[in-house]
Each structure stands twice: as structure tokens, then as C-alpha cells.
Amino acid sequence: MEYFKKIIRFAKPYQLYAVGNIIANIFYALFSALSFIALIPMLDILFEKDKVKPIIEPIYTDISGLKDYYKDFLSYQVHVYAENDVSKALMLVISLVIILFLLKNVFSYLAMYFITFLRNGVLKDLRNVLYKKTVDLPLSYFSEKRKGDIMARIGTDVLEIQHSFLSILELIVREPLTILFTIIMMLIISAKLTLFVFIFIPISGFIISRIGKSLKRKSDRVQKEQGTFLSTLEETLGGLRIIKGFNAEGKFNEKFQDSTSRFYDFSNKLLNRQNLASPTSEFLGIAVIAILLWYGGRMVLVDGSLDGSSFIAYMGLAYNILTPAKAISKASYNIKKGNAAAERVLEIIETDNPLKDKENAIVKNGFEKEIKFQNISFKYEDEYILEKFSLTIPKGKTVALVGQSGSGKSTLANLITRFYDINSGQILIDDIDIKDLTKKSLRHQLGIVTQDAILFNDSIKNNILLGDENASDKQVIDALKIANAYEFIEHLPNGIHTNIGDGGNKLSGGQKQRLSIARAVLKNPPIMILDEATSALDTESEQLVQKALEQLMENRTSLVIAHRLSTIQKADVIVVMKKGKIVEQGKHEKLLAKKGDYFKLVTMQSLS
């Protein structure tokens, strides 16, 4: 029950609905038991119509005579109101039975009504917490996880928790109370018969529990495999152009079918084991009823210690235990399935975030002096990408980083934005360690334009508004003009309100990049980070984007990472990197004159 306790805390905001459910279930259980007891006087009227009814009101003596007192009291009331008319008496008792069954079902509906709000509320809150935590976790967490697996946890695993764990909330009060009240009524009718029957119930429970032992393990395999084929689907949709271009449809189809085949096998084993629960528990219940018929029948026919009408009502009560008992046995299976889902969901929720803000983190507004990388070292896994690296970027200057792939250029961009934390050293902004700043205020100072223009399936306006959600349409258009993007947008049918499709796939590479620049323009940050912003573009698009970037960098502090050296010739300082170290730095002309590593890079790109 460890995972159940952790999940149930999400029900706290909905405790009033839980109270309503409990109250409704108490009355449901009570009327469920009473509705069978009310059958006794009706059966007496049907089978013992010649019996002389008592005309004196019965007096309660002790609990041992409760059943006789109840029967005599009802008979007396029938005598008073029906005036010994059998038809009237029958109608009276039938009316009582109908009212009791009506009340039972009214409270059953009310219990379900209240629990619906609780279950759906927990489902909503659980998904919201999961999504918030997923967004909050560092990028390093997702380098080890499949996207499809994360999607499966937020989607199907949370739904499994609702179907399994939260359905148990319906049973915690209703089914045990129904059984309790039913047993009390059975004991009132015949304590001897009830004790005899309950010798066999632990045996049934033991057999049912044996069946459910392996359900959690089987359920866990099903959910993991679901994450695998969802990951394959996500990768397929993301790389469909490459898959088709390399005629790899067959390979990916085979990969997907292998996963769904395993899912098929695991699901069959899980469901077959699960489906065994209901018929097994029903058969065992009927076996107990059969024993009851044999022993109770002897009490009626042989020793006469029980009358026929009471025995028939007792049989109804005994069968009334079967439904809640089946529900409870099914719930035990659901707990095992829910455990596997809850474990996967809680793994994300309880993951410690190494990049969370300090308790007294500083909220920094504005940038005044310089950015300083001071003896920083960093590794993604085992090998250091940067080791004792130092660099200072004064305010208002443009510093360009060049070098071969793997030299650590993009890593610096990831570290200053605190997507990752350094292993040693310090990154300082105005002499304040960025670890002492809130992530929000740090990133508020930074504008980012990456090689891949990441856009969302929404309108142009809403994509640009990520820079400043309170900006007006005029401010959005002004930002687009600075980014040389408005010239193609004004000819679109809906202008800035045009939807750009999934990932901006309705636009060309250059158009997407100019939109991402416009987004950074609207944010208007004091520090710009340009991570190979033109490397994926053709020459014409590059020229348009480069003009937009020059306008963007004007009067700002900029860290530019570039493969195409033509884009950084005007930088104040060009830093040449090799294997995580600075090998050269200076202006374009000065570095060319040195005829060192920078000269080699320029020569390779055929630039004079």
C-alpha cells in the first residue's frame, strides 16, 4: 500500500466529496441489508397466511430475541394498519421493500456522484503535477529517457491509477459496510448458521490471493512495452522524411510490430490472469452458498431451529455478500496493477531536480558589467568536455566561438543558460554566481536562437508572444520587421494569426529561423546567445537571417557560436576552441595574420 498512500494525498483537496461519498455509502450499505430483512414479513404473509397475528405490541427484552421482536413488531404494525386484511398487509410490506430498495439505489447514485469529482480531480491534478515536473526537470534527465515512455506515464499510467487505485476509494467504505451490515442481519437471524458459513470464507480468500500474486510484475511489463512502441511512434513521426528517403519503412515497421507483438503477449498473460479472478471468486461464493443451503436446510427441515421465511431472507443476505466480496477481490487485483502504474508515475514526481533554485536565490534584474567563465570544468558522462576553461565577455561586446565539432562551443551555451550545471568553477554575471540566481531571473536576461528553430503548432503571433506574453499586435509586427520576417507574413491569408503547423512545417527553414529571431527581439534581453543560428540555411536565407541577427545583436552583449565563419567576422573577439580549451582569440584580421588554427578553418571554408 506504499504507492497507494502516496497517490491518495492528491485526494486531499477533494475531501468534502470523500465525506459525501462515505455518508452516502453508509446509508447504501444499511438499506442494502434492510431491504432483505423486510422480505421476512412478506414471506410470512405468503406462506403463513392462517397464522394468528399478535394484537399486543411486542416488548424488546435482549439481543438474543431481536429477530423475534423484529418479526412480531412488523406483524403487529401490519395488524394495526391492515386490520387483518391479507391483501392490504401484502401491499404494505411490498411498499416497504420498494421504498428500501429505492433508498438503497438513491444513495448508491449519490456515492458515485461524489466519487466522480474526487477521481477526476485527482486525475487532473496528477497529470498537472507530472507535466509541471517534466517541464521542470533538467535536460540531462531526458537524455536517458524515451519520450514515448514519458508520454505513456502521463497518459495511460495515470489513467490506470484512476481505474485501479481510485476505484478502490469506492470500495473502502461501501463494500466492507455492506458486508458488515449484512453479517449483522445474518447474525440476528441465525448466529449458528452464520458462524458455520464463515469457516469457509478464509479458504476462499486464500485461493483468490494466490491467483493475484504475479499481477504487478505482468502489469509492469505491459506498461513498459507500451512506452517502447509509443517511443517508436514518436520517433517515426519526427523522422518520417528520413525514413521515406532511405526506404526504411520496412525496418521501422518491423521494429514497431516487434514491440506490439510483445505487448500482445504480455497483455494476454495479464488479462487472462486478471479474468480468472471473477469466475474463481464467483464459483467459490456459490460453493459457500451450496454449503449454506445444505446446513440451513437441515436447520429448517430437520431440527426446526429456523423458520422458512427467515431462511429465505438469510439466503438473500448471504448472496448479497457475494457482490461486494467479488468487488473487493477484484480491487486486490487492481491494486497490483495500480502499483506498477503508480511506481512509474511517482518515479518522475519524486525525481530530485539537481538544478532547483536555492532557498534564498537572488532575483536579478538587468545586466551591468560582464559575464565571466572562471576555471569551469564540465562533463556529460565520463570525459570532460571543458576543463578549467576561463573567458570574460564585457557588456555590449560580441564574442564568437569557433572550432571543430565537439570542441565545447554549444556546451558553453547550455551552461550559461543553466540547462546543465558545471562540475567545478564558476559562471558569474556581474560577479554573481548564476547558481545563486533564480533560474527564471537568469533566463529572463538571456535570449536564445538555436540552429533548429523550435516552433509550436500555433499561430505566428502566439509563437512570437513567448518572448513577451503581454505584447500588443503592433509590438509583434515590429519584432517581425526587425527580424526581416514580416515581408512574407503580410501576404499570408490570416497574417500573424496564421497557424504554422506542427513544428512550423508550413514554413521554409529561413522563415522559421527569422520567426525564432523575432521571438528573441520581442523578449528584448540584454544578453543574446546565438547557437549556430545560420548553419542549416541556404545562402539567400542566410543573408536575410544574418541581417536580422545583426539588428538583434545591436547594443547587446552577444555570445555567438558559429560554423560558418562568414557570419562572425564583425565580432569584437573571436575565440578559437579545440578540445575544450582556447587556442586563439582576437579579431578576424589579427587571427588571419597569425596563420594558426583560425586561418586553417577559414581556408577550409574558402574564405580570404
N, C-alpha and C positions, 0 to 999 in steps of 0.2 A: 504493500500500500504506500510505499515511499513516494512514488511518482504521483499517485492519486492525491496525496496530501499537498504536493507542490502545485498541482494543477488546480485544486479546489480553492486555493487562495484567490484565484481570479473571480470566484463567485461572490466575494465579499461585497462589492458594490450593489449586488442584486439580492442582498439578504432579505429584504422585505418580500420579494417574490418567493424566496425559500420558505419564509414563515407562512405565507398564504398557502403554499403547496402542502406544508406539513399539517396545517389545520384542516384543509380540505381532505387530505389523506386519512387523518384520524377519523373524520366523520364517514368517509367512504368505507373504511375498514369496519367501523361499528355497524353501519347499516347493511354492509355485505353479510355480516354474521347474523344480525337480527332478522334479515329477510328470510332466512331458512327456518329460524325458530318460529316465525309467525305462521309457518305451514302446519305446525302441530295441531292447533285448534281446528283448522280447516279439515285436516285428515280425520280428526276425531268426529267432526260433524258428518263426514262422508262415510266413515266405516263404523261409527258407533252412534248412529242417529237415535237409537232407542234408549241410550244411556240417560239416566236421570241426572239433570244438570243441578248443581248446588244452587240453592236460592239464598244461602247465607254467605256474606262476603268472607273469604278466607283470611286467616291471620298468619303472618310470617313468623316462623319460630327460629330456625337456624339455617345455615348454608347447605346442610345436608338435604333439607327438604325444599330447596329453592326451585327445583324442576316442578315438583307437585304444586307448590304455591303458585308458580307462573301459570301452569295449566289451569288450575282452579280459578285463579284470578281472571284469566281470559274467558273461561267458561261462564263465570259469574257476570262479567261485563256483557257477554253475548246474551245471557238470560235477561239482563236488565233492559238492554236496548232492542233485542229482537223479540222479546216477550214469547220465548219458546217457539217462535216460527222458524223452522229449519231453513227455509229459503232466505229469509231476512238474515239469519245468522251466517249463512254461507256468503251472501253478498257483503256482509260486514267484514268478514275475515279476508275475503278476496280483495276488498278495497284496502285493507291494512297492508296486505302483501304488495299490492301495486304501489301504494304510497312509499313503502320501504325501498322497493326496487328503484322507484323514481328518484328518491333522495340519494340512493347509492350512486346512480348514474349522473345526477347533477353534480355531486361532489367529485366524482371521477373526472368530469369535464373541467371543473374549476381547478383541480390539481394539475391537469395537463395544461390548462390556460396559463397558470402561474409559472410552471416549469419551462414553458416555451420561451418566455422572456429571459429566464435565467440561462438556459442553454445557449440561445442565440447571442445573448450579451457576452457570455464567456468566450464563445467562438469569435466574435468580433474583436474583443479585447486581446485575445491570444494572438490573433493574426496581426493586429496593430503593433503589439509588443515585438513580435517576431520580425515584422518588416522594419520597425524602428531600429532594432538591434542589428539586423542585417545591413542596413544603411550605415550604422554607426561603427561597425567592425572594420578594422584596417584591411587594406588591400591584400596584405600577406595572408590573411585568413582564407581568401577566395582563390589564392593560387594553389591551395591544397584541396579545394572542394569543387565538385562538379556543380555547374549552375542548375542543371536539371534536378539534382539531388536537393538543393536548397528550395527549388520550386515545389518539389514533391512534399517537402516538410511543411511548407506554408499552406499548400493546397490540401493534399489528400491526408497527410498525417494529422493535421488539425481537425479535419472532418471526421477522421477515425476516432479522435478523442471525444468529439461531440457524440458520436454514435455509441461509443463504448463507455468511457468514464462517466460522461454527463448523463447518460441514460440510467446509470446506477442511482443517481440522485432521486429519480422517480421511485426506485425500489427500496431505498434506505428506510423510508417510513411506511409507505403503503403496504408493501408485501409482508414485511415482518409483523405489522399491526394486524393485517388481515388474518395472518396465521394465528397470532396471539389471541385475538377476539374469537376466532373460530374455535381454537382449542379450549378457551374458557367455556364457550357454549357446549362444546362436546363433553367437557368435564361435568358440567351441570346436568346434562342428560344422562351420562354414564361414565363415572370415573374409572371403573373397572375395565370397560371396553377401550377407553382412550389409552390407558397405560399399556394395555396389551398391544395395541396397534403401534405405539411409539417405540416398541422394542425393535421394530424392523426399519425405522426411518434412518438411523445412523448407518446401517448396512447399505442402504440406497445411496446415501451421501458419499460414502467411501468409494463406491463403484463409479459414481459420476466424477469425483475429483481425480480419480486415476486417469480418466479419458482426457482431461484437460491439461495435463502436466506439460505437454510439449508445445502448447499453442503459442506461447510467447516467442519461442525460437522460430517456429514456422512463420509467424506473422512478421517477424523482423526481416526474414529473408525476402518475403513478398515486397515489403516496403522499400528495402534497399534496391531490389531489382527494378522496381518502378522508377526510382531515382535514376537508375542507369539508362533505361530506354527513353526517359524524358530528356536526359542529357544528350543522348544521340540525336533526338528530335531537334533540340535547341541548336546543336552544332550543325545539323543538316540545313536548317532554315537560315542560319547565319552564313554558311559557306556554300549555298546552292549553286552559285555561279562557277565556283571552282570544281565542285562535284560534277557538274554537267560538262564543263570544259575539259576535264580529264577523263571523261567517260567512266566515272567512278560510282555511278548509280548502283550498279550490282553489288559492289563491295559494301557500300553503306546500307543497302537493303538487306544484305546478308547479316551485317552487324546488328541491325535493328531486329531482324527476325530471330537471331540467336537469343537476344535479350528477352523478347516477348515469349519465346518458347520456354525459357527458364521461368519466366513469370507465370506462364500457363501451368507448368509442372508444380511450382511452389503453391500457386493458388488452389489447384486441385487438391493437393495434400492438406492444405489448411482448411478449405471449405468442407471437405469430406470428414475431417476430424470434428469440425465445428457442427456439421449437420448431424453427427452421431449423438450430439447432446440431447436434442429434443425428443427423438424417439426412445432413447435409452431412459431418460427421466420419466417419460410418459408410461413406458412399459413397467418400470419399477413402481410407479404410482398405482397403476392398475393392479399390479401384484399385491400391493398393500391393501387395496380395496377388496380384492378377492379374499384375502385373509380375514379382513373385516367382515365380509358377508358370511363367511363360514362361522366365525366366533360369535358375531352378533346375532346371526340366525339361530344359533343354539340357545342364546340368552332369551330370545323371544319364544321359540317353539318348544324348547326342552324344559328349562327351569323357570320360565315366565318372569324373570327379573327385569325385563324391559318390555314395554308395550309397543305394538306395531307402528303407531303414528310417530312415536319418539324415535324409533329405529330408522324409519324412512327419512325423517328430518336429519337424523345423525348421519345417514349416508350422504345426503346433500351437503352437509357441512364438511364431511371427510373429502368429498370430491372438490369442494370449494378450496381446500388446501392445495390441490394439485396445481392449479393455475399459478398462484404466487410462488409455489415451490419450483415450478418449471422456470418461472421468470428469474428467480434467484440463482438457479443452477446455470441458466443462460448468461446471467450477469457475471458469474465467476469466469466463464469463458471470455466474455467481453473485457474483463479486467486484464486478462493475459494479453489479448490483442491490443488493448489500450496502453498497456505497459510499454510495448515495443514502440508505439507511435509517440507516447509521451517522452520516452527516453531520447528519441531523435529530436523532438521539438525542444526539450529542455537543454539538450547539448548546445544548441545555438544560444538560447536565452541566458544560460549560465556561463557561457564562454567569457573569460576575463578579457577586457579590452586593454591592451598594454599602452594604447595611445590616449587614454581618457585624460581629461583636464585634471590638474592638481586641485586640491581643496581651495587654496587661496590664489588661483590663477588670475593673472593680470589681464584686464580688458584694455587693449592698446588701440588708441585712435590716432591715425596719422603716422607718417614716416618722415623723419627729420634729418638723419645723418648718413648711415651706411648699413650695408649688410656684410657680415663677416663670417666666413667659414674658418674656424680656428682648430687646426690639428684634428680634423674629423676622420674617423675610420668607420667603414660600414661594409657588411657582407649580407647577402640574401640567404646564403646557406653556409657553406664551409669556407669558401675562398673570399678574401677581401676584394671588393670592387674599388674601394677608396681606402687609402691608408695614410694617416697623418697629413691630410690634404688641407691647405690653407689658401684663402682667396678673399680679397676685400672688394666690394662693389660700392663706390661712393654714390650718394644721392644724385640723380639726374644723369648718370652715365649709362652707356650701353656697353655691356661686357658680353662678348661672343665666345662660345665654347666650340672648338672644333677638334676633330680627331677621328680615329677609326672606330667602328662599331665595337662596343664592349669596353671603351676607354673610361666610362663612368659619367658621361655627359648628362644623359637623361636621369641617371640616379641622383644627381645634384638637384634636378627639378623636383623629383619625388621627395627629397629630404627637406628642402626649404618649405614645401607645402605641407610637410609633416604627414605625408601618406605613409611614410616609414620613419622610424626613429633611428638615429645614429647609434653605433655601438660605443663610441668614445669621442671625446672632443666637444665642441660647442658650435651651434649656429646662432649668431647674435643679430638682432635687428635693433639698431640704436642702443647697443650694449646690453640688451635684454635677451637672455636665452629664450629661444622660441618654445622650449618645454615649460617655461614659466607663464606663457601667454595662453589664453583660451584659444582653442582651435578655431572657433568662429571669428574672433577678432583678428587672429593671424591671417586667416584666409580672406578676410574682408579687405586686407591690404594688397592682396595678390590677384592679378588677372592671368588666366591661363589660356593659351591657344596651342593645341597639340597637333601632331601630324594627322591623326584621324579626327576629323570634325565630328564630334559626337552630338547628334541632334536627336530630337524625340518626335514621336508620331503625334504632332500637334500643329497648330498654325505657326506661321513665321513669327508673328507677334509674341505668342506665348513662349517660343524658344528664346527670343531676344530678351524677354522680361525676366529670365533667370538672372540677368545682370542687375536688374533693379525692378522688383515687382510692382513698385508704385509709380513707374514712369508712365508718362502720357503717350498717346499715339504720335504726337509731334516729336517727342524725345526719341522714340523708337525709330522713326523715319530719319531723324538727324543722324543717329548712330549708324543706320544702314547707308546713308550717303557718305559718311566718313570712311566706311568700310568698302566703298565702291560697289555696294550690293543693290542699291535702290534702283539702278538703271534697268535691271531685269525684273525686279519685283513689281514695279509700277505697271508693267504690261500684263501681269497675271490677272485672271478674271476677278479674284477677290483681294488683290493687293496683299497687304500684310496679314490678312485673315485667311490666306490660302494654306490648306493643310499640305505638309511636305512629305507625308508618307512615313513608313517605318524606317527610322534611321536617316530620314531625309533623302530616300531613294528616288524621289521625283526630281531631284536637282543634280547638277554635274558636280564633280569634285571641287572645282574652283568656286562655284556658287555656295556650296556647303561651307567651305573654308571662310569665305567672306562673311557668311552669317555668324560663324563662331567668333570672328573678329569683331563684328558689330555687337555681339553679346558682351565681349570684353570692353568695348568702347562705352557701352551703356553703364557698365559697372563703374567705370572711371576710377580704377585703382591706382595708387601711387607706384606700385611695382608690377612690371609685366614679365611673365615667363613665356617664352615662345619656344616650344619644343619641336624643332624640325617642321615648322608650320607650312613650308612650301615644297617639301621634298617629294610629295606624291602628286604634284601638279605638272601639267604641260607648260611650255614656255610662255604662251599667251596668258594663261590663267595665273602663272607665277608672277608675271609683270603687274597684273591687276592687284593680286594679293599683296605683292611687295609694296606697292604704293599705299595700300590700305594699312600695312604694318608700319610703314614709316610715319604715317599720320598718327597711328595708335601710340607709337613709342615717343612721339614728340613731347618733350618736357617731362618724361617719366624715367624712372630707373628700370633698366631692362636687362634680363638675362636671356640671351639668345643662344639656342642650341641649333646648329646647322650642319647639314651635309653639303648643301650647295653653297659654296664659298662666295658666289657672286652676291648672295643676299646679305653678307655681313661685312663687306669692305668698308662701310662707313662707321663701323663700331669704334668706340673710344679705345677699347682694349680688346684684342683677340687673344684668347688663351688656348694654346695647343696642348691637348691631353694625350697621354699614352699610358695604358695600363694603370689608370687611377692616379697618375701623377702629372704635374705641369712640367712640360719640357721646354716650352717657349711662351712668351707673352709680349705683346706690344701692338703697334698699329700695323695696318696692312702693308704699307710700303716698307716699313722698317723690317718686318718679318721676311718679306720677299728678298730684301737685300742680304739677309743672313744666309740665305740659301740652305736652310735647315729643313726640319720636318714640315713646316708650313709651306715652304717653297715646293716640296715634293707633292704635297696634297693639291696645291694649285696647279702644278704641272700636270698631274694625273687628270685633272678636270679641264685641261686645255685652256687655261686662263693665263693671260700675260700679266 
